[in-house]
Amino acid sequence: VGYWEDLMQRIPLVRSVYGGVRSFTESVLSSSNSFHQVVAVEYPRLGIWSIGFVTAPEMVEVSRRTGQQLSCVFVSTAPNPTSGFIILVPKNQMIPLEMSVDAAMKMIVTCGVVLPEPPVAHLPVGP
């Protein structure tokens, strides 16, 4: 690990991205309550889907004022997951995904080259 970090610190462009990603991962991802779930949301427009992370399942004040149950979702940008957008999404317009936060982050950092394993289909047991 020490050699890898030393190497990353020597490359100018990589140094800034690596440092930001490392800080982000240590502070946000190490906290088990930071990202509650991976979801698919239509963003930046209808018909275009993005991977998002639910950061706050309930946005009480905004929900009360809009009359919709809204969740706060962080949509990360590739390849630097420390930048992105906070969007408030109606709960009925989010699709919960079975992929882990770690798998979704790998997908984002690699610009979609590394994809998560598809979930195993749960087949009914019986005759």
DSSP file (Angstrom, degrees, kcal/mol; ACC not computed):
  #  RESIDUE AA STRUCTURE BP1 BP2  ACC     N-H-->O    O-->H-N    N-H-->O    O-->H-N    TCO  KAPPA ALPHA  PHI   PSI    X-CA   Y-CA   Z-CA
    1    1 A V     >        0   0    0      0, 0.0     4,-2.6     0, 0.0     5,-0.2   0.000 360.0 360.0 360.0 -42.1    0.0    0.0    0.0
    2    2 A G  H  >  +     0   0    0      1,-0.2     4,-2.2     2,-0.2     5,-0.2   0.901 360.0  47.4 -60.8 -43.1    2.8    2.4    0.8
    3    3 A Y  H  > S+     0   0    0      2,-0.2     4,-2.5     1,-0.2    -1,-0.2   0.923 111.9  50.5 -63.5 -44.9    4.5    1.9   -2.5
    4    4 A W  H  > S+     0   0    0      1,-0.2     4,-2.4     2,-0.2    -2,-0.2   0.928 112.3  46.1 -59.8 -47.6    1.2    2.4   -4.4
    5    5 A E  H  X S+     0   0    0     -4,-2.6     4,-1.9     1,-0.2    -1,-0.2   0.887 111.7  52.0 -65.0 -38.5    0.4    5.6   -2.5
    6    6 A D  H  X S+     0   0    0     -4,-2.2     4,-0.7    -5,-0.2    -1,-0.2   0.913 110.6  48.4 -62.4 -42.6    3.9    7.0   -3.1
    7    7 A L  H >X S+     0   0    0     -4,-2.5     3,-0.9     1,-0.2     4,-0.6   0.914 110.2  51.1 -63.2 -44.0    3.6    6.2   -6.8
    8    8 A M  H >< S+     0   0    0     -4,-2.4     3,-0.7     1,-0.2    -1,-0.2   0.851 106.5  55.3 -63.2 -34.9    0.2    8.0   -7.0
    9    9 A Q  H 3< S+     0   0    0     -4,-1.9    -1,-0.2     1,-0.2    -2,-0.2   0.669 102.0  58.5 -73.2 -15.9    1.6   11.1   -5.3
   10   10 A R  H << S+     0   0    0     -3,-0.9    -1,-0.2    -4,-0.7    -2,-0.2   0.655  88.5  78.3 -87.8 -17.2    4.4   11.4   -7.9
   11   11 A I  S <X S-     0   0    0     -3,-0.7     4,-3.2    -4,-0.6     5,-0.2  -0.845  75.0-146.2 -98.2 114.9    2.1   11.7  -10.9
   12   12 A P  H  > S+     0   0    0      0, 0.0     4,-1.4     0, 0.0    -1,-0.2   0.886  92.2  33.5 -51.6 -57.6    0.7   15.3  -11.1
   13   13 A L  H  > S+     0   0    0      1,-0.2     4,-1.7     2,-0.2     5,-0.2   0.920 121.7  48.7 -67.9 -42.4   -2.8   14.8  -12.5
   14   14 A V  H  > S+     0   0    0      1,-0.2     4,-3.5     2,-0.2     5,-0.3   0.872 104.0  62.9 -63.8 -36.5   -3.3   11.4  -10.8
   15   15 A R  H  X S+     0   0    0     -4,-3.2     4,-2.3     1,-0.2    -1,-0.2   0.913 105.8  43.5 -56.5 -46.2   -2.1   12.9   -7.5
   16   16 A S  H  X S+     0   0    0     -4,-1.4     4,-1.9    -5,-0.2    -1,-0.2   0.923 119.0  42.1 -69.7 -42.8   -5.1   15.3   -7.4
   17   17 A V  H  X S+     0   0    0     -4,-1.7     4,-2.8     2,-0.2     5,-0.2   0.934 116.4  48.5 -67.9 -45.7   -7.7   12.8   -8.5
   18   18 A Y  H  X S+     0   0    0     -4,-3.5     4,-2.8     1,-0.2     5,-0.2   0.910 111.2  50.4 -62.0 -43.2   -6.3   10.0   -6.3
   19   19 A G  H  X S+     0   0    0     -4,-2.3     4,-2.4    -5,-0.3    -1,-0.2   0.916 113.1  45.7 -62.0 -43.6   -6.1   12.3   -3.2
   20   20 A G  H  X S+     0   0    0     -4,-1.9     4,-2.6     2,-0.2    -2,-0.2   0.922 114.5  47.0 -65.6 -44.5   -9.7   13.4   -3.7
   21   21 A V  H  X S+     0   0    0     -4,-2.8     4,-2.8     2,-0.2     5,-0.2   0.908 113.0  50.1 -63.9 -41.3  -11.0    9.9   -4.3
   22   22 A R  H  X S+     0   0    0     -4,-2.8     4,-2.6    -5,-0.2    -2,-0.2   0.930 112.8  45.5 -63.9 -46.2   -9.1    8.6   -1.3
   23   23 A S  H  X S+     0   0    0     -4,-2.4     4,-2.6    -5,-0.2     5,-0.3   0.923 114.2  49.5 -62.4 -44.1  -10.4   11.3    1.1
   24   24 A F  H  X>S+     0   0    0     -4,-2.6     4,-2.8    -5,-0.2     5,-1.0   0.928 112.6  46.9 -60.5 -46.4  -13.9   10.8   -0.2
   25   25 A T  I  <>S+     0   0    0     -4,-2.8     5,-1.1     1,-0.2     4,-0.3   0.918 113.8  47.6 -64.5 -43.8  -13.8    7.1    0.2
   26   26 A E  I  <5S+     0   0    0     -4,-2.6    -1,-0.2    -5,-0.2    -2,-0.2   0.913 121.7  34.1 -65.2 -42.1  -12.3    7.3    3.7
   27   27 A S  I  <5S+     0   0    0     -4,-2.6     4,-0.3    -5,-0.2    -2,-0.2   0.932 130.8  24.5 -82.3 -45.9  -14.8    9.9    5.0
   28   28 A V  I ><5S+     0   0    0     -4,-2.8     3,-0.7    -5,-0.3     6,-0.4   0.936 124.3  42.0 -88.8 -50.7  -18.0    9.0    3.2
   29   29 A L  I 3 <S+     0   0    0     -5,-1.0    -3,-0.2    -4,-0.3    -4,-0.1   0.782 107.8  60.4 -73.6 -24.9  -17.9    5.4    2.2
   30   30 A S  T 3 <S+     0   0    0     -5,-1.1     2,-0.7    -4,-0.2    -1,-0.2   0.748  88.2  83.5 -74.2 -20.8  -16.4    4.2    5.5
   31   31 A S  S X  S-     0   0    0     -3,-0.7     3,-1.8    -4,-0.3     4,-0.5  -0.742  75.6-150.2 -82.6 116.4  -19.5    5.6    7.3
   32   32 A S  T 3  S+     0   0    0     -2,-0.7    -1,-0.2     1,-0.3     3,-0.1   0.697  92.2  51.6 -64.9 -18.1  -22.0    2.8    7.1
   33   33 A N  T 3  S+     0   0    0      1,-0.1    -1,-0.3    -5,-0.0     3,-0.2   0.437  85.5  87.4 -97.8   1.6  -24.9    5.3    7.1
   34   34 A S  S <  S+     0   0    0     -3,-1.8     2,-0.6    -6,-0.4    -2,-0.1   0.970  96.2  29.1 -67.6 -54.7  -23.7    7.7    4.3
   35   35 A F        -     0   0    0     -4,-0.5    -1,-0.2    -7,-0.2    20,-0.2  -0.930  66.5-176.0-111.1 114.8  -25.2    5.9    1.3
   36   36 A H        -     0   0    0     18,-3.5     2,-0.3    -2,-0.6    -1,-0.1   0.843  63.9 -11.8 -80.5 -34.5  -28.4    4.0    2.2
   37   37 A Q  E     -A   54   0A   0     17,-0.6    17,-2.9    63,-0.1     2,-0.5  -0.986  59.9-115.0-164.6 151.9  -29.0    2.4   -1.2
   38   38 A V  E     +A   53   0A   0     59,-0.4    59,-2.8    61,-0.4     2,-0.3  -0.820  43.6 174.5 -92.0 132.2  -28.0    2.3   -4.8
   39   39 A V  E     -AB  52  96A   0     13,-2.7    13,-3.0    -2,-0.5     2,-0.5  -0.908  32.2-125.8-134.7 161.1  -30.9    3.4   -7.1
   40   40 A A  E     +AB  51  95A   0     55,-2.3    55,-2.3    -2,-0.3     2,-0.3  -0.936  33.3 178.8-104.8 132.3  -31.6    4.1  -10.7
   41   41 A V  E     -AB  50  94A   0      9,-2.4     9,-2.9    -2,-0.5     2,-1.2  -0.972  37.7-111.2-132.4 148.5  -33.1    7.6  -11.4
   42   42 A E  E     -A   49   0A   0     51,-0.5     7,-0.3    -2,-0.3     4,-0.1  -0.684  56.9-178.0 -79.8 101.4  -34.0    9.3  -14.6
   43   43 A Y        +     0   0    0      5,-1.3    -2,-0.1    -2,-1.2     3,-0.0  -0.963  52.9  10.1-154.3 134.4  -31.4   12.0  -14.7
   44   44 A P  S    S-     0   0    0      0, 0.0     2,-0.3     0, 0.0    -1,-0.1  -0.983 134.7 -13.1 -88.9   0.1  -30.5   14.4  -16.4
   45   45 A R  S >  S-     0   0    0      3,-0.4     3,-1.9     0, 0.0    -2,-0.1  -0.973  87.1 -69.6-153.8 167.6  -33.8   13.9  -18.3
   46   46 A L  T 3  S+     0   0    0     -2,-0.3     3,-0.1     1,-0.2    -3,-0.0  -0.324 118.4  26.5 -59.4 138.5  -36.6   11.4  -18.7
   47   47 A G  T 3  S+     0   0    0      1,-0.2     2,-0.5    -3,-0.0    -1,-0.2   0.261 101.4  94.7  91.1 -11.8  -35.5    8.3  -20.6
   48   48 A I    <   -     0   0    0     -3,-1.9    -5,-1.3     2,-0.0     2,-0.4  -0.967  64.4-153.0-113.6 123.2  -31.9    8.7  -19.5
   49   49 A W  E     -A   42   0A   0     -2,-0.5     2,-0.3    -7,-0.3    -7,-0.2  -0.774  12.3-174.4-104.4 140.7  -31.0    6.6  -16.4
   50   50 A S  E     -A   41   0A   0     -9,-2.9    -9,-2.4    -2,-0.4     2,-0.4  -0.925  28.1-115.7-126.8 153.4  -28.2    7.3  -13.9
   51   51 A I  E     +A   40   0A   0     -2,-0.3    25,-0.4   -11,-0.2     2,-0.3  -0.743  42.1 178.0 -84.6 134.3  -26.9    5.4  -10.9
   52   52 A G  E     -A   39   0A   0    -13,-3.0   -13,-2.7    -2,-0.4     2,-0.5  -0.906  26.6-134.0-135.8 164.8  -27.5    7.3   -7.7
   53   53 A F  E     -AC  38  74A   0     21,-2.2    21,-2.9    -2,-0.3     2,-0.6  -0.981  22.0-130.1-121.6 122.2  -26.9    6.8   -4.0
   54   54 A V  E     +AC  37  73A   0    -17,-2.9   -18,-3.5    -2,-0.5   -17,-0.6  -0.605  32.0 170.4 -71.9 118.2  -29.7    7.6   -1.5
   55   55 A T  E    S+     0   0A   0     17,-2.5    -1,-0.2    -2,-0.6    18,-0.2   0.699  73.2  20.0-102.0 -25.3  -28.1    9.8    1.1
   56   56 A A  E     - C   0  72A   0     16,-1.5    16,-3.0     1,-0.1    -1,-0.3  -0.872  63.4-162.3-144.6 108.7  -31.3   10.8    3.0
   57   57 A P  S    S+     0   0    0      0, 0.0     2,-0.5     0, 0.0    -1,-0.1   0.767  80.9  43.6 -64.3 -25.4  -34.4    8.7    2.6
   58   58 A E        -     0   0    0     13,-0.1     2,-0.7    11,-0.0    13,-0.2  -0.978  54.6-174.0-127.6 122.8  -36.7   11.4    3.9
   59   59 A M     >  -     0   0    0     11,-1.8     4,-2.9    -2,-0.5    11,-0.3  -0.793  19.5-179.4-108.4  83.9  -36.6   15.1    2.9
   60   60 A V  H  > S+     0   0    0     -2,-0.7     4,-2.6     1,-0.2     5,-0.2   0.907  71.2  41.3 -59.1 -55.0  -39.2   16.2    5.4
   61   61 A E  H  > S+     0   0    0      1,-0.2     4,-2.2     2,-0.2    -1,-0.2   0.940 119.8  43.2 -63.7 -47.0  -39.5   19.9    4.8
   62   62 A V  H  > S+     0   0    0      1,-0.2     4,-2.2     2,-0.2     6,-0.3   0.895 114.2  52.0 -66.1 -38.7  -39.3   19.7    1.0
   63   63 A S  H  X>S+     0   0    0     -4,-2.9     4,-2.0     1,-0.2     5,-0.7   0.917 110.1  48.9 -61.7 -43.3  -41.7   16.8    0.9
   64   64 A R  H  <5S+     0   0    0     -4,-2.6    -2,-0.2    -5,-0.3    -1,-0.2   0.905 114.2  45.3 -63.3 -41.3  -44.2   18.7    3.0
   65   65 A R  H  <5S+     0   0    0     -4,-2.2    -1,-0.2    -5,-0.2    -2,-0.2   0.808 120.1  38.7 -75.2 -29.4  -44.0   21.7    0.8
   66   66 A T  H  <5S-     0   0    0     -4,-2.2    -2,-0.2     2,-0.2    -1,-0.2   0.662 100.4-128.0 -93.9 -17.5  -44.2   19.8   -2.5
   67   67 A G  T  <5S+     0   0    0     -4,-2.0     2,-0.3     1,-0.3    -3,-0.2   0.646  75.4 105.7  77.7  14.1  -46.7   17.2   -1.4
   68   68 A Q  S   <S-     0   0    0     -5,-0.7     2,-0.9    -6,-0.3    -1,-0.3  -0.948  78.9-114.6-124.9 147.2  -44.5   14.4   -2.6
   69   69 A Q        -     0   0    0     -2,-0.3    22,-2.9    -3,-0.1     2,-0.3  -0.726  46.3-171.8 -78.8 110.0  -42.3   11.9   -0.6
   70   70 A L  E     - D   0  90A   0     -2,-0.9   -11,-1.8   -11,-0.3     2,-0.3  -0.810  16.1-162.6-110.2 145.9  -38.8   12.9   -1.7
   71   71 A S  E     - D   0  89A   0     18,-2.4    18,-2.6    -2,-0.3     2,-0.5  -0.907  25.6-118.4-117.9 151.3  -35.4   11.3   -1.0
   72   72 A C  E     -CD  56  88A   0    -16,-3.0   -17,-2.5    -2,-0.3   -16,-1.5  -0.810  35.0-172.4 -90.1 125.6  -32.0   13.0   -1.4
   73   73 A V  E     -CD  54  87A   0     14,-3.0    14,-2.9    -2,-0.5     2,-0.6  -0.975  17.0-147.6-124.9 130.9  -29.9   11.2   -4.0
   74   74 A F  E     -CD  53  86A   0    -21,-2.9   -21,-2.2    -2,-0.4     2,-0.7  -0.877  10.6-163.4 -96.3 119.7  -26.3   11.8   -4.9
   75   75 A V  E     - D   0  85A   0     10,-3.2    10,-2.6    -2,-0.6   -23,-0.2  -0.917  15.4-150.4-104.3 110.4  -25.5   11.2   -8.6
   76   76 A S  E     - D   0  84A   0     -2,-0.7     2,-0.3   -25,-0.4     8,-0.3  -0.421   5.7-130.3 -80.9 153.1  -21.8   10.9   -8.9
   77   77 A T        -     0   0    0      6,-2.6     6,-0.3     3,-0.6     5,-0.1  -0.813  37.0 -83.4-104.3 147.8  -19.8   11.9  -12.0
   78   78 A A  S    S+     0   0    0     -2,-0.3    31,-0.2     1,-0.3    30,-0.1  -0.679  99.3   4.5 -92.8 148.3  -17.3    9.6  -13.7
   79   79 A P  S    S+     0   0    0      0, 0.0    -1,-0.3     0, 0.0    -3,-0.0  -0.972 126.2  54.4 -91.1   3.4  -14.4    9.0  -13.3
   80   80 A N    >   -     0   0    0      1,-0.1     3,-1.6    28,-0.0    -3,-0.6  -0.825  60.0-169.9-100.7 103.1  -14.2   11.2  -10.1
   81   81 A P  T 3  S+     0   0    0      0, 0.0    -1,-0.1     0, 0.0    -3,-0.1   0.551  77.0  75.8 -71.9  -4.4  -16.8   10.0   -7.6
   82   82 A T  T 3  S+     0   0    0     -6,-0.1     2,-0.3    -5,-0.1    -2,-0.0   0.650  91.9  60.9 -80.6 -12.7  -16.2   13.0   -5.4
   83   83 A S    <   +     0   0    0     -3,-1.6    -6,-2.6    -6,-0.3     2,-0.3  -0.820  69.1  99.9-110.4 155.1  -18.0   15.3   -7.7
   84   84 A G  E     -D   76   0A   0     -2,-0.3     2,-0.4    -8,-0.3    -8,-0.2  -0.983  60.5 -66.0 166.5-157.6  -21.6   15.0   -8.7
   85   85 A F  E     -D   75   0A   0    -10,-2.6   -10,-3.2    -2,-0.3     2,-0.6  -0.963  22.3-141.8-131.5 141.7  -25.1   16.3   -8.1
   86   86 A I  E     +D   74   0A   0     -2,-0.4     2,-0.4   -12,-0.2   -12,-0.2  -0.919  31.3 177.4 -98.6 121.7  -27.6   16.3   -5.2
   87   87 A I  E     -D   73   0A   0    -14,-2.9   -14,-3.0    -2,-0.6     2,-0.6  -0.953  28.6-134.5-126.6 147.7  -31.1   15.8   -6.6
   88   88 A L  E     -D   72   0A   0     -2,-0.4   -16,-0.2   -16,-0.2    -2,-0.0  -0.903  31.2-173.3-102.3 118.3  -34.4   15.4   -4.7
   89   89 A V  E     -D   71   0A   0    -18,-2.6   -18,-2.4    -2,-0.6     2,-0.1  -0.923  28.7-114.2-120.2 132.0  -36.3   12.5   -6.3
   90   90 A P  E >   -D   70   0A   0      0, 0.0     3,-2.5     0, 0.0   -20,-0.3  -0.418  29.8-126.4 -59.1 135.4  -39.9   11.3   -5.6
   91   91 A K  G >  S+     0   0    0    -22,-2.9     3,-1.4     1,-0.3   -21,-0.1   0.833 108.8  58.7 -55.6 -34.4  -39.6    7.9   -4.0
   92   92 A N  G 3  S+     0   0    0    -23,-0.3    -1,-0.3     1,-0.2   -22,-0.1   0.512 101.9  56.1 -76.6  -1.4  -42.0    6.4   -6.6
   93   93 A Q  G <  S+     0   0    0     -3,-2.5   -51,-0.5     2,-0.0     2,-0.4   0.254  90.9  88.0-110.5  10.3  -39.6    7.5   -9.4
   94   94 A M  E <   -B   41   0A   0     -3,-1.4   -53,-0.2    -4,-0.2   -55,-0.0  -0.871  63.9-149.7-106.7 142.2  -36.5    5.6   -8.0
   95   95 A I  E     -B   40   0A   0    -55,-2.3   -55,-2.3    -2,-0.4     2,-0.1  -0.938  18.6-136.0-110.0 111.7  -35.7    2.0   -8.8
   96   96 A P  E     -B   39   0A   0      0, 0.0     2,-0.3     0, 0.0   -57,-0.2  -0.436  22.0-152.3 -64.9 136.1  -33.9    0.3   -6.0
   97   97 A L        -     0   0    0    -59,-2.8   -59,-0.4     2,-0.1     0, 0.0  -0.793  18.1-138.1-110.8 154.5  -31.0   -1.8   -7.3
   98   98 A E        +     0   0    0     -2,-0.3    -1,-0.1   -61,-0.1     2,-0.1   0.533  69.8 109.9 -86.2  -6.8  -29.4   -4.9   -5.8
   99   99 A M  S    S-     0   0    0      1,-0.1   -61,-0.4   -61,-0.1    -2,-0.1  -0.385  71.5-114.9 -72.2 149.0  -25.8   -3.8   -6.5
  100  100 A S     >  -     0   0    0      1,-0.1     4,-2.3   -63,-0.1     5,-0.2  -0.336  21.5-113.4 -76.5 161.8  -23.6   -2.8   -3.5
  101  101 A V  H  > S+     0   0    0      1,-0.2     4,-2.5     2,-0.2     5,-0.2   0.903 119.5  53.5 -59.8 -41.5  -22.3    0.7   -3.0
  102  102 A D  H  > S+     0   0    0      1,-0.2     4,-2.2     2,-0.2    -1,-0.2   0.917 108.8  47.5 -61.0 -44.9  -18.8   -0.6   -3.7
  103  103 A A  H  > S+     0   0    0      1,-0.2     4,-1.9     2,-0.2    -1,-0.2   0.893 112.1  50.0 -64.8 -39.6  -19.8   -2.2   -7.0
  104  104 A A  H  X S+     0   0    0     -4,-2.3     4,-2.1     2,-0.2    -2,-0.2   0.899 110.1  50.8 -65.7 -40.1  -21.6    1.0   -8.1
  105  105 A M  H  X S+     0   0    0     -4,-2.5     4,-3.0     2,-0.2     5,-0.2   0.905 108.6  51.6 -63.8 -41.5  -18.5    3.1   -7.2
  106  106 A K  H  X S+     0   0    0     -4,-2.2     4,-1.9     1,-0.2     8,-0.4   0.903 109.3  51.0 -61.3 -40.0  -16.3    0.7   -9.2
  107  107 A M  H  <>S+     0   0    0     -4,-1.9     5,-3.2     2,-0.2     6,-0.3   0.912 113.3  44.9 -63.2 -42.7  -18.6    1.2  -12.2
  108  108 A I  H ><5S+     0   0    0     -4,-2.1     3,-1.6     3,-0.2    -2,-0.2   0.938 112.5  49.3 -67.7 -48.2  -18.4    5.0  -11.9
  109  109 A V  H 3<5S+     0   0    0     -4,-3.0    -1,-0.2     1,-0.3    -2,-0.2   0.840 114.1  46.3 -62.7 -33.7  -14.7    5.2  -11.4
  110  110 A T  T ><5S-     0   0    0     -4,-1.9     3,-1.5    -5,-0.2    -1,-0.3   0.278 113.7-117.2 -92.7  11.6  -14.0    2.9  -14.4
  111  111 A C  T < 5S-     0   0    0     -3,-1.6    -3,-0.2     1,-0.3    -2,-0.1   0.829  75.6 -50.2  57.0  34.5  -16.6    4.9  -16.6
  112  112 A G  T 3 <S+     0   0    0     -5,-3.2    -1,-0.3    -6,-0.2    -4,-0.1   0.508 113.4 114.2  86.2   4.7  -18.7    1.7  -16.9
  113  113 A V  S <  S+     0   0    0     -3,-1.5     2,-0.8    -6,-0.3    -2,-0.1   0.909  74.0  52.3 -73.7 -41.6  -15.9   -0.6  -17.9
  114  114 A V  S    S-     0   0    0     -8,-0.4    -2,-0.2    -7,-0.2    -1,-0.2  -0.861  80.2-170.3 -97.8 111.0  -16.2   -2.7  -14.7
  115  115 A L        -     0   0    0     -2,-0.8   -11,-0.1    -3,-0.1    -2,-0.0  -0.747  24.4-107.3-102.4 147.9  -19.8   -3.7  -14.3
  116  116 A P        -     0   0    0      0, 0.0    -1,-0.1     0, 0.0   -17,-0.1  -0.339  42.4 -95.9 -68.2 154.1  -21.3   -5.4  -11.2
  117  117 A E        -     0   0    0      1,-0.1     3,-0.1    -2,-0.0   -14,-0.0  -0.472  46.9-106.5 -65.2 137.8  -22.2   -9.0  -11.4
  118  118 A P        -     0   0    0      0, 0.0    -1,-0.1     0, 0.0     3,-0.1  -0.385  43.2 -96.8 -65.2 146.9  -25.9   -9.4  -12.2
  119  119 A P        -     0   0    0      0, 0.0     2,-0.4     0, 0.0   -20,-0.0  -0.308  40.4-105.1 -64.2 148.4  -28.0  -10.5   -9.2
  120  120 A V        -     0   0    0     -3,-0.1     2,-0.2     1,-0.1    -3,-0.0  -0.590  37.0-117.3 -74.6 129.8  -28.7  -14.2   -9.0
  121  121 A A        -     0   0    0     -2,-0.4     2,-1.0     1,-0.1    -1,-0.1  -0.478  19.8-134.1 -68.9 133.7  -32.3  -15.0   -9.9
  122  122 A H        -     0   0    0     -2,-0.2    -1,-0.1     3,-0.0     3,-0.0  -0.792  26.0-164.8 -92.6 102.6  -34.3  -16.4   -7.1
  123  123 A L        -     0   0    0     -2,-1.0     2,-0.1     1,-0.1     0, 0.0  -0.635  26.3-102.9 -88.1 144.0  -36.2  -19.3   -8.6
  124  124 A P        -     0   0    0      0, 0.0     2,-0.4     0, 0.0    -1,-0.1  -0.384  32.8-135.3 -65.2 142.8  -39.1  -20.9   -6.8
  125  125 A V        +     0   0    0     -2,-0.1    -3,-0.0     2,-0.0     0, 0.0  -0.834  56.8  69.3 -99.8 134.4  -38.3  -24.2   -5.0
  126  126 A G              0   0    0     -2,-0.4     0, 0.0     1,-0.1     0, 0.0  -0.885 360.0 360.0 149.4-178.7  -40.7  -27.1   -5.4
  127  127 A P              0   0    0      0, 0.0    -1,-0.1     0, 0.0    -2,-0.0   0.484 360.0 360.0 -68.7 360.0  -42.2  -29.6   -7.7
